Amino acid sequence: MNLAPLRRIFVALAAAIGLLCGLSSALPARAISPAEAGAHPRPGLLDPDASAGPEVQGRPWPSTGQIGPSLLSDPARARLDPESERPDPAALQAWVDAVIADAPAQTDPFELVDACMAQDMQGNPDSPDDNTPGASLAISVGGEIVYQKGYGVKHADAGGEIDAETVFRIGSTTKQLTAAALMQRVEAGQVDLQAPITTYLPDVRLAPPYDMATITSEHLLTHSTGIPDQYWVVNHTLGLQDWLPYLQLSALHAPPGRFWNYANPNFSLAGAIVERLGGQPYPDYMAEQIFARAAMTHTTFYPALVEAGGNFATGHDGAQRLGPEAFDWPAIGPAGTAFSTPSDMLRWANLLMDGGGAVLSPASAAAMQAPHVPLDIRPWEHYGYGIFVTDFRDVADPEQIVTVYDHGGNVYGFSSQLFWVPERDFAVSILANTIRSLSGAAYCTLQAVAGVQPRSSADLVTGPEDWAAFEGTYAMMNTAMWPFTGRVHLDGETLRLDYSDIGRSPIVGRDYAMWPALADTFLLDSDEDGQPETTLVFTFMRDRATGERIEYLRDRLLVGHRVGQFPERVVLEGSGCAEIAITAERDMPELQVTASGLSTWSAESGLPLGQDDPADPTSASFKRDITVAGGADLFWLGIAAKPGDSIASYLMLDANGDDRFDFPGEVAVAGNAVQANLQLLYATRPLPAGHYQLWVQGLEVADPEAGFDILPLTAMGDRLRLEAAPTALADGASHTLRVCADDVTGLETPALGSVTFRYGLPPRLVRVMVDWSPAAAPTLYLPLLSRLATPDASAAMRTGR
């Protein structure tokens, strides 16, 4: 059997649980390019080609509550603005130093800026497609623009010279503009930043039992709500007010105010407040109350105005060309879809430095630029209201600290960098027509013109002698509210993060090395190549009161509660039992412990795929009956079609027992597309026992002989029994329970089960996997892997279900 499709499915699973997402903040030991440093982050939420999965009758999908789809098909790309993945200052400084060393000796700082722009626009020399076709830069000193220049072309194919008035999208640099609009409502006496946002949006709800009334407007402006970075909708034409009901699908990663964690919906909510209290559509309010007052004559949210002006950059995403109309998504607008020019952005930065001008009071301008919440990565990095606040150092006098303010932006096809330094009366704006930020050029300009460099963080690395504090079991939840288990453990002098509850597999490896970056922050080596990924950043969050015990493990798109010490998995043989010894490190007053299994599902390949009616899921030519005996605690099914084909998938449940499967009323789980030919069907809650049917629908099938492969990972059945299971655990309590195999007659191959500990609502969980073997020698692999080792693997897989 060809393992390539199954390998792709496992990689897709890694993406789905957030392994390929994070907050970039690396600490490389060598001089590398900005692209390698994380300065050019992977694409974010606005993917014009992606599909969020099925939309039925204009409703969010699905309605059964089994799984909430990402806004876009690939959860690893489900972000509006990965500019929050802060590039590593040390790596950028090394890049700037290298460019300066290679540049001809000269005294004109703007010549050096030009050299940095040219070098940075080339991107990664190993990836020519990463090059930036066009960019525009403007620099102001003393409130006056002292240098501005266009580089490259508006359109890689059609050309067109970029000038000072060429318009670009600015991504999340929009956020500070939205923050200013909300501050105007504060000045008008309509908003109290410390009051619950339900004061202004009384109809907004979160998933039970979370209470939107615990969130304040200040939480929104500082990314400290705990709301996941998830919009939930598939209808991108929804306005702000129409989007609000979808928030009831979201739980909170952590209590509001607990820590900073970047999430675009925060600013969409802020924009919704502005729209409701301002009495006009958000884009119109911004045009009249922000842009006009700030004399930002080329800034707008309306693509039609950009097109009418005629002088705009075309976005580039590989071979795709993106006009102004791309991403005209009203609900996302306040978080990052404005258009502007570098000169307009400098007007804005100078307005903030000058006390707010005609837009804000001096108090509001100061509040926006105050360091309200720490990023908890480097101690000198904070977030204000839509603004990063960072301490740099003076180039001539490294002991002198200089505060720098900034916010970047990245959407498909465009990027933005805006920095200002009040102590030097300096600002720089760089806009580009690819998503890849020109952070290296921005840092180069800060050094060449403003005379500042990033502070060194070399002394912040935590040594292995202190890593034992991080060991433990974490109840994880990603932005799709998929709960799963993570474990952090020491392996010699290597700290590792283990996702054992998704199964142990030699196809991708079961755990990942964590590389020390800064103090309590680590990078993940997800592809096990011996080098960490600079976009996979995990920070251990300590107890706020004592600063000692770890409470959370945070990444931008998944957050884990530190639960305690639970085993990774247990091994059962025949009708035996195994002990599960646990120690809790948080109170779980209502604990539900269940056992599920044993399951002997196996993979299948070369299943027939027909061209079905894309508009009618019931036309699926492949339908497979599945019996879920005793309920399924863990249900995950990967489906891989041939490259170039496009599929959809559904797990249907005969809920009323009439031997029919009514669409959409009896959809148990809808497939989440990672790519057009890759689907994940996974339930975030247990599936009840019953009669199910798997549908695989061929949306676009080029080859009539096309086929697809499926890889199930399921713990279902009632052949496991628990003894002495706890119903509650207190912080510090230890407990031992037993799991036993019952009625294993007829099981002749290794099988999978699980013991799940659930607490809270929506449930967080810790899962202990159960590997059952009929033989004396225990197996360490899933049933499908033992079958893969046989010469007649394909036939074995077709018979085992």
N, C-alpha and C positions, 0 to 999 in steps of 0.2 A: 504493500500500500504506500502511496505517495504521502509523506508526512508534511509536505509543504503547506497544504491548506490548514491542517491542524495546528501547525506552528503559527500560521497567521492568526488563527482563532485565539490561541493563547496570548499572543502579543496584543490582540484586540482586547482581550479581557484585562490585561495589565492596564491598557489605556482607560478602560471603562471604570476601573476602581480608582483611577487617579494616579497611577504610578508614573504616568507620563506628563503629569501636571505639577506645577509648583511655583514657588516664589524664588526667583533667581537671585542668588547672592553668594557667588562662589568666592573661593580664596585660592586661585591657582598658584603654583609655585614657580611658574615660568611666564615669560612675556608671550602673550598670545594676542590674536586679533580680537577686535570687538565682537565679531561673530562668535568666536569660540568662548568669549568671556560672558556670553549671555546678554550682550548689549543688543543683539539682534534676535529677539525672542521669537519663538514659533508663533504661527498665526493664532488668532483669537476668535472670538465669538462670531464675527461677521463673515461667514463663509457663504458666498453666493451660490455655490454648487451643492451645499449640503442639504439634506432632507431630514426633518425631525422625526420621520416616521409618519405613519398614517394620520390623517386628519379626517374625522368622520363628522359630517353634517356641521362643520365649523366648530366642533367642540374640542376641548383639550383631550388628549389621548393618554391612557385609556380612562374610563370612568369607574373601573372596578377597584382602584386603589392598590392594585398589585405592584405597579411600577410607574413612576412618573418619568416620561421621556425627557431627554435634554432638549434644549431649544434647537440644537442642531444635532446632526447624526452622530458626530464623534465627540464624546464627552471630553476627550483630551484636547479638543479645540473649542470647547464651549466657554469661551471667554470673550468679552468685548475688548479688553485692553491688556495684553500681557506686558505693557510697559511697567506695570507694578512689579514685574519681575526685575527688580533693581539690578542693573549691571554691576559687576564687581569693580569697585573703584581702583583696587590695586592692579587688576588686569588692564583696565582702561588707561591708567597712568603709565603702565609699562608700554602699552601701544603708542601713547602720545610721545613718550620718550624716544621710542624707536623711530617714529616719523620725524621728530625734530633732529635726531642724530643723522638721518639720511638726507634731510633737506639741505640745499646749498646755504652756505653762511649768508645771512641777511639780517637787517635790523628792522624791517617793516613787519609788524606782527600780522598784518592782514595777508601778506604773502604766505606766512606760515599757516594761517587759517585756510587759505586756498589749497595749500598742499595737503592739509588734513582732510578737507572736504573731498579732494580728488581721490585720496587713498581710501577713505572710508566708503565712498560710493562704489568702489570696486568690490567691497564685501570680502567674502572668503575666496582666496585665489583658487581653491580647489573646487569651487562651485560657481561658475560664470553666471548661471541663472540667478544667482543671489545679488547680482549687481543692481544698483539703483539707476534707472534711466535719467531721472531729473530731480533737482532739489533747489531750494531757495533759502537764502540766509540773510538775516539783518542783525546788526549790532548797534546798540545805543549806549552812549556815554553822556552823562549829564543831562539826560532827558532828550537828547538829539540823536537821530540816526547818523552814525559816523561811517557805516559801511553796509552796503547791501549788494547782493549779487545773485544771479541765477546761474545754475550749473546744469548742463545736460539739456534734455528735451522733455517736453510735456508728454509725448507719446513715442514709445520706442519704435513704432513703425512709421507713423506719419510725421514725426519730428515736431517742430514748433519750439521756438526759443522761449525759455522761461525768463520772465522779468519780475520786477518788484510787485506787480499787481496780479500775478498768477495765483489762482485760488487752489487750495488743497484742503482735504479733510484733515482735522486735527485730533481725532480720537479723544482720548481721555483728558487731554488738556481742557476739554469742555467742562470737566467737573468743577473747576474753580469758578467758572462763569455761572453755573447752576448754584453753587454755594453763595455767590454774591447776590443772586436773585432772592434766595431764601433770607439772607441777611437784610435785604430791603424790607421784607415782610416783618422781620424782627424790629427794625427801626420804625415801621408803621404801627407797631403795637399789636400786630395780628398773630405773631408767633413768639412763644417762649421756648428757647432752645432746650430747656430742662423739662418741659412738659411732654407727656405722652403724645406720640404722633396721632393717636386716635382722637385727640382733641380736634384735629383738623381733617382727619380721614377716618371718621367713626365707623365706616363700613368695611374697613380692611381687617382681614383675619389671617392668622397663621394656623398651621396644622395643630390640632389639639395635642397636648394641653398647653401649648405655648401661647402666650398672651402678647399681642401686639402692643398693648398698653405699657409693657415694660420697656419699650423702645422710645427714645427721645429723638428730637431733630438733631441734637448734637451727635448722637450715636450715628445717624445717617451720614453726617458730614465728615466724620472721622473713621469711617469703615469699622466701627466697633459694635455693630448690631448683633453679630453672630448669624445673620442671614446668609444662606449659601449663595454663591455666584451662579444663579440659575433663574431663568425667566419662565420656563415651563410651556411657552406658547409655540404653536406652529403657524399661526396666522400673524404674519409680520406687519399687517396693515393696522393692527389694533392701536388705538390711541392710549394715552396714559391712563385715563380713567377706566377704560375697558380692560386694561391689563391687570388692574389691581386685584380683582377676584382670584386670579391665578396664584397669588401669594399664599392662599390657604392650602396649597400643596407643599409648602415649605416648612420644615422644622428648623430649629436653630442649632448651629454647631456648638454654641456655648452661650451662657447667659450674657445679655447685652452689657457692654462695658468691660467684659472680662479681658479681651485683648483685641488688637488691631488685626483684621483679616480682610483683605481687599475683596469687595463684592460690588459689581456694577448696579444691582437693583437698589442699593442704598441711594444712589443719586437719581434713579428713576422715581423713587418715592419722594425725594426732595423736590423734584420737578413737578410731581403730581400735586404737592402741597402748594407750590407757587402757582400752578395753573388754577387750582380751585380757589385760592384766596385772592389771586390777582385778577380773576374775573375774565380771563381771555385765554385762548390756546397758548400753551407754553412757548412755541416758536415766535408767536406775535409778541408776547410779553418780553421775551429776550430781545427782540428787534427794537422795541420801543423803549424799554426801561434799562437795558444794559448796553447794547451795541450803539444805539444812537447817542446816548449820553456820553459814551466813551469815545465817540468819533471813530468807531470801528466800521468804516464804510464798506468794507469788503467781507464782513462776517455775517453769516446767515445760517439758518437750518434748511433753507428751501433750495432743492436742486434746480428747480425751474429758474430761479434768479441767477444761479451760477451759470446755467446753460445760456441764459439770455445775455449775460455779460460776455460770453465767448472766450474769456481768458482763464482757462482752467487746466489743471494737470489731470491726465488720465491715470487712474490707478493701475498698478501692475501686480498680478499674482501669477507668477510663472508665465505661461502663454496667454493668460486671460487678461483682457483689458476692461477696466471698470470705469464707467462714466459716472457723472454726478448723481444719477438716479439710483445707483446701487446703494443698498443699505438705507433707503429712506424709510426707516422703521421708527415710528413715533414713540413707542414705549421705551426705546433704548436711547432716544435723542439726548436727554439730560445727562446721560452717562458718557456720551462720546461720539456724536455724529455731526458736530458743527463744521462749517467751512470757514477758512480764514486765510490770511496772508501773514508773512513774518512781520511786516510793518504794523499791521493791526495788533498782532500779539505783543509787540513791543509797547504800543500805546497802552495796552492792558497792564503789562508789568510795571510800566512807569506810573500808571494811575495808582496801583497798589503801593508803590514805594513813596508816592507823594501824598498818601493819606486818603485815597478814595475818590478824589476829584468830584465830578458831578454824579457819580454812581453810588458811592458809599460814604458814610461818615468815617472820620478818622478812627473811631473806636471799632467800627465793623471791619475796616481794612486791617487794623492791628490784630483783631481777633482771628481773622482768616489766616494770618501768617504766624500765629502763636503756635508753639509746639504742644499740642493738646494730648496726644497719645504716643507712646514709644512704639517703634516697630519691633522691639525686642530681638533685634539681630545685632546691630551695633549700638552702643549706648548713646551715640551722638546723632542718631537718626530718629526723627519724629514725623508725625503727620498733623497738619493743621486742618483747615476746612477746605478740602480738595487740593491741598498743597503739601508737598514734602518739604521738611525743614531739616537741613543737614549742616553740621559743622565741618567746614573745610579748614585748611591752614594757609597762611600767607607763604608764597614761594620764597620771598627774600628772608622772611623771619618765621621759620617753622613753628616757633613757640606761640605765634599769634594766631588765634582762632577767628575765622571769618565765617559768618552764617550765610548759607546759600539756599535759595528757594527754587523749587522746580516742580514741574509735572510734565511727563511725556504723554504720548498717545500713540496707539497702534490699532488700526483697523485694516482689513484686507485691502491692500493697494496703497495705503498711506501711513505715514508716521510723522510724529511731531516731537520736538524738543523745545522747551521753554525754560530758561534759567534766568534768574536775576539776583544781584548782589547789592543790597542797599548801601553797604559800607563803601562800595566802589562806584555807586551810582551807575551800575552797569546792567545790561540785559542782552540776551541773545536768543533768537528764535531760528530754528532750522526745521523746515518742512520738506518732506520727500514723497515721491510717488511709488514707494513700496512700503510694506509693513515693517521692514527692517529699520530700526532706529539708527540714526547717525550719531550715536552717543559718543563715539570716539572724537568726532569733529567738535561736538559740544564741549567736551572736557578740554580739548586742545584750545578752543577759543577762551574758555575760562582761564587757562594758564597764560596764553599769549597776550590777552587783552586785560583781563581783570587781575591777573597775578595771583591766582589761588589754585590750590591742588587738594585732592582728597586726603583726609587724614589716614595714617597707616593703622591698620587693624591687626598687625602681625602679632601683637601681644595678647590677642583675645582668644587664641586657640586653647581649648580645654584638653588636657592630657588624658591618656587612657586610665590613669589612676583614679579619675573621677567619674568614669563612665558607668560604674556599677549602679549609680543612682538612676540611670535611665532604663535599666532592665525591668521588664514587666509586660503585662498583657494590656492591650488598649482596645476598647470598643470603638471601632472606626465608623465614620459615616461620610460618604462623599456627597457631592452636590445633587445627585439624583436620589438622595436619601436611601441609598443602598447600604445597609449595615453589614459589617464584616469584622473580622478579628485580625489584629496585628500584634506581633510580639517582637519586642526588642531584647536582644540577648548578646552577651559577649562571647566571642569565639577567639580565644587567645587574646590578642591585642587588637582585634577587629570587632567593631560594633555592627550588628546585623539587624535588619528589619525583615521579619518573616510574615508572609501572608499564608499561613498554613491552612486556613479553612476553605480556600478555593482549590485545595487538592495539591498533592505533591507530584511533581512531574519533571522528568529529565528534559522535557521539550524546551522549557524556558528556565528551569531552576526555581527553587521554592523560596529562597530568601536572598537578600540583597545587602551588599556591604554598604555601610554608612561611613562617609569620609568626614573627618572633623573639619569644619570651616571656621566658625566663629563662636566661641564660648559654647552655648547650648544649641547651636545650629549645625546641622550636618547635611551633606549632599549624598545622593543615592546613586549607586552604580547599577542602574536597572538592566543594562545589557551585559553586565558581567565581563566587560572588556578591560577591567583594571583601571578605568578612568571614570570619575563621577560625572554625572550630567548636571550642568549648571542651572538647569530649570527644574531640578528635583530637589527641593530644599525643605527640610523638616526641622522645626524648632521645638525643643522641649520647653514647655511653659511651667514655671515653678509656682508653687503656692504663693499667692500675693501677700499673705499675712506673714509668713516666715521666710520666704525665699529659698526654702529647702526642698521638700518633697515635690516631685513632678505631678502635675494635675492633668496636663493635656500634651498631646503631640500634634503640632499644627503644621499643615501645609495649606496653600491657598484653596485647594479644592477638596481636601479631606481633613477631617479633624478627629482625633481619637481621645476618648476619656481614659485616663489611667484607672484601670479596674483593680489590678492586683497581680497575683501570681497564679496563673492557670497553666496546666500542661498543654503542650502543643497538640498531641494526639496520643491515643492509646492503641494497643494491639490486642486483639482477641483471637483465640484459637478455638475452633469447634464450639462447644457449649460452655466455654469458660467465662470468667468474669475478670474485670480489671478495676483497680482502684483509681479514683480521680481525686487527688489532694489539691485543695485550693486555699488561697489566702486572699481575703478581700482587702482593698485599700481605698474603698469608698463605701458609704452606706447604701445598701440596696434593700430598703424595707419591704418591698414587694418583688420577690424574685420568682420567676417561672422557669423551671428546669424540665426539659423534654428530651427524649431520645427518639431518633428516627433512623430507620435502616432495617434490614440491609438491602442495598441496591446492587444489581448486577448488570445495569445498562452498559452498553458498549458502543463504540463508534461505528459508523457505516460510511462507505464511500461509493461514489458513482451512482447515486440515486437519480432517477429521471427528473428532469426539469422541463416543463413545457412553457410555451408562450401563452400566458393567460391574459384576461382582460384587466389592464392596469387599474381600471376604475372600480373593479368588483372583486374584493377579496374572496367572496364565495366561489369564484371561478377557479380557485387554486387547483391545479391538476394533481398536486401531491397532497394527500391527506392520510395521516397515519394515526390509528387508534392507540391510545396510551392509557393504561390503568395505573392510577396512583393509589397504591394500597397503603392504608394507614396514614395517609397524608405525606407530604414532602416537606421536610424542614429546610432542605437546600435544593433549589432547582436552578440549574444553569445549563443552557444548551447553545452551543456555537454552531453556526451554519455558514459554510463557505461555498459559494458558487464560483464558476470560472471567471477570471478577469475579463471585464468588458460586459458581463451580464449584470443584471440588476434584479434584486429579489426583495420580497417582503415576507414576514413570517408572523404567525399568530398561534398561541396555544389556547384552544377553545375548551370550555368546560360545559358539560351537559348538566347545568345547574338544576333544571326542573325535572330531570329524569325522563324526558320524552323521547330519548334516543335521537334527538336532533341537536344541531349546534347553530343557534340563531346569532347572526352578526348584525350589529355589534354588541347586542345585549349579553352574550355569553362569552365574550373575550376575557380570558383569565390573565393573559400576559401578551402584550404586543411587542414585536421585535424592535430592537433599537439598532439602527444601522450604523456600523462603524465605518464601513465603506459601502458602495452600492452593491457589492457582491459579498459583503460580510455582515451577518446579523448576530445579535446577542439576544437571547430570550432568557431573562433572569427575573425571578420573583423576589421582591424585597420583603415579603411576608410569607409565612408558610402557606403551602397549597393544601386545601382540604382533600381528603380522600374522595375519589370519584372517577368518572369516565371522562377522559380528555381526548382531544384530537389535535394533532399538529398539522397546521397548514403552511405550506411553502408556496408562495405565489410568484410566478415568473413575470416580472414587470417588463423587462427588455431582455430577450434571449436571442442572441445572434445565431447560435449553432443549434439546429434541431436535435443534435445528438448530445447537447449539453447535459451536464449532471451537476450534482452538488454533494457535499460531504456534511455529516453532522457529528458533533462531538458532545455527548451529554456528560454532565457532572452532577449527579443527583443523589441525595441521601433521602430515601423514602422507604416506607414499610414499617411494620410493627414487630420486627423480630428482635428488637433490643428492649431490655427491661432495666429500670433504675431501682436502686436500693439506697435508702437514707438520703434522698435528695433534699436539699434545704429549701425552705420557702422564703427565707430572708437572710441577709448577711450584714453584719455591722462592720464598720471600718476596723481593720485589724483582726477580724475573726478568721480562724482556720477551720476547715471542714473537710471530711473525706466521705465521698459517696462511691457507689459501685455501679458499673454498667455491665450487664450480662447479656449474652446471646441466647435467645430462645428459639426453638422450632427452626433449626437450621437444616432440617431434612431436605435433601434435594439441592442444596447449595454446594457446588463442586468447584467453583472458582472463587478467587478473592472478591470480596464485596466491600462496599463503602457504607458507613453510617456516621452519625454525629450525635453529640450531646450539646444542647444549646442552653445557655443561661441568658434569660431576657430580663431586663429591668427598664423602668421608665416608659413613657409614652411620648411620641412613637418609640417603639422598643429599640433600645440599644442592645447589642448582644455580644456574648463571647461564645465562640463555638470551639469545641474540642472534637477533632475528627477521630473516627473509629475505623481502623483498618482490621478487617476480619479475614482470617485465613482458615481453610479447612485442614491445612497441613501443619506439621510440627514447626516448620521454619516460617517465621512471620514474613509477610510481604511488606514492602515499603511503597508500593506503587498502586495506582488505581487499576481496576480490572482491565480497562482498555489497554494499558501498557503491557500487561502480561500477555494479552492476545496479540499485540503488535509483534511480540517476539516469536510467534509461531509462524512456520512457513505458510500456512493457510490462513493468514490473519484475516483476509477479506471475508472469507466464508464464515469464519468464527464470529466476526462482527455482525454479519447479516442475520445470524440466528439468535444472538443474545440480545434480548430487550427486557 
